[in-house]
Structures are given as C-alpha cells and as structure tokens.
Amino acid sequence: FSLTQTKLYQATAEVLLSRQNLAAALTGTPDAAQSLQADRNAQTQANLARVPDVARRVIDRVGTQMTPEQFLAMSSVSTKLNADLLDLRVTNADPLLARRLATAYAQEFADYRRELDTRALTRARLDLEETIRELSESGERRTELYRSLVASQQQLRTLEALQTSNAFPVRDAEDVEQVQPKPVRNAILGVMLGFAAVLLG
C-alpha cells in the first residue's frame, strides 16, 4: 500500500496574533474585539485565513498554476492551545513548493489582516479628501471648515500609518515533513491487523 502512494510533503509557517487597535486607543473609542475570548479570537482568525481572497493572493505571490479552491484543499490552518499563534500548513508533492506556499500563506494573511484593520480609516480619509477637494474647487480654502478638515485628514493619515497588522509572520516554513507514505507506520498497522486476523481466525 505504501509503495502505491504518491510522496507528499508538508511545510508549516507560524503567525502571531494580536488584538491591538491603535486607532481606538488613540481616539479613546471602545474596541469590541477586546471583549472576545482569546480562543474565540484565534479561531476567528483561523477561519479568516481560509477565505478565497487570501488563497488567491498566495497563488499570485508564488506564481504557481492552481485555483484558490485547489490551494485551500492542500492547506490548513490550526490554532495553538493556550497561545495566540496560528500554524499554516501546506501539503504538496514538491517539498520546495510546499515551503514557498506556506511562507507566502503567512505573509499574505498578515497583509490581508492589515488591510482589514485599516479599511475603515482609509475609507474615512478618502471621503474626507473628496470633501476637501470640493471645497478647494469652490474657493473655500480659507474657511475654518476647510482648515478643520485638513487637520482631520492629517490625523487619519497618521493613524493609518501607525496601525499595524494584527497578524505577524514569526516563523517561515524552513523545514518540510514527509506525510505520505509512512511505511513504518503502515507496516506496524499491517502487523497488528495480521495478528488480529490470526487470532480471530
């Protein structure tokens, strides 16, 4: 049975999770995410890492030919017990490709989280810049409203720049493990099944 199996290799990268919200801290607004239990937050992030958009980014980064569905089928994300860490695993017949995909998975998930964390700030800044542009075109650049909006725009830019991702790659997929076939394990199982068949026979 082992001889008929295709060799598969698994690589694992690690991501550290954080729940900081710099924008909420600086503005004094409550952050709903802080009330989530640690294990629930970790599981939420693990589920978020499985969205097709993240898979698509990984494929584009590595430059390999596969669909997001195929990548998700060969990968997995798990939480670590009593730790704010995610293990992102990729299994492939090519050990080098497995390493590259797992490392890219951690990096792309961190980038995706940062975009989510700054999306509200970016949207607010863009809306504000549109209002400032309209006031400027109507000749109201010297009004108190215009100066106030420009100050708010600078504040939003600062918050956007300071808000880091709440997911940080902390370990690249440097090693690979052969997960299929496992002849030693299969041999032990075969011996045990053989003994069971003899005893039952």
N, C-alpha and C positions, 0 to 999 in steps of 0.2 A: 504493500500500500504506500509506504514511504517513497519507494522508487518511482511511483507514478505521479507523485505530487510535484507541482511547479515550485521552485525555490522562491520564497517571499521574504523580504527584509523589512524590518520596522525601525523607524527613527523617531525620536521624541525630542521636542523642544519645550521649554518651560516659560510661562508667563506669570509675572507677579501682578496681583490685582490690588487696586487702591480705590478708596471711596472719597477722595478729596474733591471738593468743589470750590476752587479758588474764587470764582465769581460770587458764589453765595457767601463765602467767608468775608470777602472784602465789602460786599454790599449789605451784609447783615441780614440777608434773607434766609428763611429756613430751607433746608435741603432734605427732601423726602427720602432720598436714598440712604441717609444716615440711620433711619429707623428700621431698615431691613436687617434681618438676622444675617450673620456672616455666611452661613451655609447657603441660605437662600440667594444671597447676592452672588456667590460663587457659581451656583447652578444657573442663575440667570445669565451670567457672562459666558458660561459654557454653552448654553443654548444659543446665545447671540453669535458665538463663533461658528455656528453651523448654518448661518444664512447663506444663500447662494451668492450674494454680492461679495462676501469675503472669499468664497471659493473662486469666484471669477478673478478677483484681484491676485490671488496666489498664482493661478494659471498664467495670467498676463506677466507677472513678475518673473516667473521661471522661464516662460516662453515654451511651454510644452503643449502638445496637442491632446487635449481632453476637454470634456464638458464639465461644468460645475457639478453636475449630478455624479459623474464618474469620480471626481475628486472627493466628494463627500462620502461616496461609497468606500473609498480606500483610506479614509481618515477617521479619526475620532478625537473627542475632547473629554477629559475627565477631571474632576476636582480632587484635590488632595485633602485628606482628613486633617482637621484642625490647622489648616494653613490656607492663606489667601493665594494659592497657586493653582494654575491650570497646566495639565500635561496635554500637549497637542501632538498626536501621533499620526504618522503616515506610513502605510504599508505598500510596497511596490516590489516588482521583480528585479528592479535595478537599484542596488543599495545606494549609489551616489545620488540618483534622482530622489529616492526616499529622503535622504538627508537634506537636499536642497529644498524640497517641497515642505518639509516640516519646519525648517528655519524660516522660509518665506511665510508660512502659515502664521507663525508667532509674530513676525514683523507686520504683516498686513492686518492682522487682527488688532494690534496696537494702534496702527494708523486709523483703522476704521473707528475704534473707540474714541480716538482724539477728535475725529470729525463729528461724532455724535455729541461729545462733550462741549464742543464749541459751536454747534449748529445754531443754537438759539442766539448766541452772541453775534455770529456772522449775519444772521437774518436781520437782527435789530440794527446792526451797523449799516447794512446795505439800504434798509428802509430809511434810515436817518440821512445817509448820503444823498438819497434821491430827493428828500425834502430840502436839504441844504442846496442842492443844485437848482431846484425850482426857485428857491428864494434868491439865489445869486442871479439867476436869469431875469428875475423881475425887479432887480435893482435894490434889494433889501439887505445888502451885505453889512450895513452899518447899524442894523437894528439890534436891540437887546436879545430878541428871539434868535437871530442868526448866530450871535456870539455864544449863546447858551447851547445851541445845537452843535456847534463846532466843538465846544468843550466836552459835550457828551460823546461826540464821535471819537475824540481822542481817548476818552476813558474806556470806551468799548474796544478800541484797538489795543489798548494796554491789557485789558482783561483777556482778550482773545490771544494775545501773545504769551501771557503768563499761564493760561490754562493748559496744563499738560494733560497727556492721556492718562486714563485710569487703568491702563494695562501696559506693562513694561516687559519686553522680552529679556529674560535674565539668563537663559541658557540655550545656545544654539544646539541643533541636532548634530553633535560631533561623532557620535557612535551609532552603529546600526546593529540590530539583533536579528538573527535568522529565526523567523517564527514558523516557517513551514519549508520542508517537512522537519519533523523532530523524530528521527529514527530511534533514539534511545528510549524516549517516552513511549513510542508506538510498540517497540519491542517488549517493554515491560508490560504494557497493556495486553499484548498478544500472548505473553507467557501466562498472565493471570487468567485471561479468557480460556486459554488452553487447559490450565489446571481445573478451572470451573467446569469446563465441558467434560473432562475426565471424571471428576467427582460426581457430576450429575448423571453421567452415562453409566 
